[in-house]
Amino acid sequence: MQTNLEQVTTLIRALPLEDLDKLGKVINEERQAKRGKDERRRKELEDYAKAKKWIDEHREEYLNQWVCLEGDQLISHGTNGREVHRKAKESGIKAPFIHYVEKEPEAFWGTWL
């Protein structure tokens, strides 16, 4: 059985004042937690866009290497991906963004008859 907003509202109106105060605290905590998740998600997307731009701008310099970036900041790089990851973790990054830099693929053009 699914509970809808009308049913929840009816239950809330029946609560004593003390429980309403507790419910208000729970709602505020949930609101803050969800705002925090939204903010983290926004930052992750922003960092990803910065990293992608950095890779495009520095592709030739780091061709055939692994790079670890935090936003547009180079943390470590090298030909051994595990070593790059290790250095990133040692620098305190919990979830390193690591990318292998390859030559950008040429656009494919074709036609059908």
C-alpha positions in Angstrom: 0.0 0.0 0.0 1.3 3.4 -1.0 0.9 6.4 1.2 0.0 9.7 -0.5 0.5 13.3 0.7 -3.1 13.6 1.8 -2.8 10.6 4.1 0.5 11.9 5.5 -1.1 15.4 6.1 -3.9 13.8 8.0 -1.5 11.9 10.2 0.6 15.0 10.8 -2.4 17.1 11.9 -3.2 14.4 14.5 0.3 14.6 16.1 0.8 16.2 19.5 2.8 19.4 19.5 5.9 17.7 20.9 5.9 15.2 18.0 5.4 18.1 15.5 8.5 19.7 16.8 10.4 16.5 16.3 9.0 16.1 12.8 10.1 19.6 12.0 13.6 18.8 12.9 13.6 15.6 10.8 12.2 17.5 7.8 14.9 20.2 8.2 17.7 17.5 8.4 16.4 15.8 5.3 16.2 19.2 3.5 19.8 20.0 4.4 21.0 16.5 3.4 19.3 16.7 0.0 20.7 20.2 -0.6 24.1 18.9 0.2 23.7 16.0 -2.3 22.6 18.4 -5.0 25.6 20.7 -4.3 28.0 17.8 -4.4 26.5 16.6 -7.7 26.7 20.1 -9.2 30.4 20.4 -8.1 31.2 16.9 -9.6 29.7 18.0 -13.0 31.5 21.3 -12.9 34.8 19.5 -12.1 34.2 17.0 -14.9 33.7 19.8 -17.4 36.9 21.5 -16.2 38.8 18.2 -16.5 37.5 17.6 -20.0 38.5 21.1 -21.1 42.0 20.6 -19.5 42.5 17.3 -21.4 41.5 18.9 -24.7 44.0 21.8 -24.0 46.9 19.6 -22.9 46.3 16.5 -25.0 49.6 16.7 -26.9 51.7 17.2 -23.8 50.4 14.1 -22.0 49.7 11.9 -25.0 49.8 8.1 -24.1 49.9 8.9 -20.4 47.5 8.5 -17.5 46.5 11.8 -15.9 44.8 12.4 -12.6 42.9 15.7 -12.4 40.8 17.4 -9.8 38.8 19.9 -11.8 41.4 21.6 -14.0 44.3 20.8 -11.6 46.8 18.1 -12.6 47.5 15.9 -9.6 49.7 13.2 -11.1 50.5 11.7 -14.5 52.6 8.9 -16.0 52.5 5.8 -18.1 51.5 3.5 -15.2 47.9 4.0 -14.3 48.2 2.2 -11.0 51.0 4.5 -10.0 49.1 7.6 -11.0 46.1 6.3 -8.9 48.4 5.6 -5.9 49.9 9.1 -6.0 46.4 10.6 -6.2 45.2 8.6 -3.2 48.4 9.6 -1.3 47.6 13.3 -2.0 44.3 12.8 -0.2 41.9 12.5 -3.1 39.1 10.0 -2.2 37.8 9.3 -5.7 40.4 10.3 -8.2 39.4 11.2 -11.8 41.9 9.3 -13.9 42.0 9.4 -17.7 44.2 7.8 -20.3 45.1 10.5 -22.9 44.9 9.3 -26.5 45.0 11.0 -29.8 41.6 12.5 -30.5 39.9 10.2 -33.0 39.4 11.8 -36.4 35.8 12.4 -37.4 34.3 9.7 -39.6 32.7 10.8 -42.9 30.7 8.4 -45.0 28.0 8.3 -47.5 25.4 5.8 -48.6 24.4 5.2 -52.1 
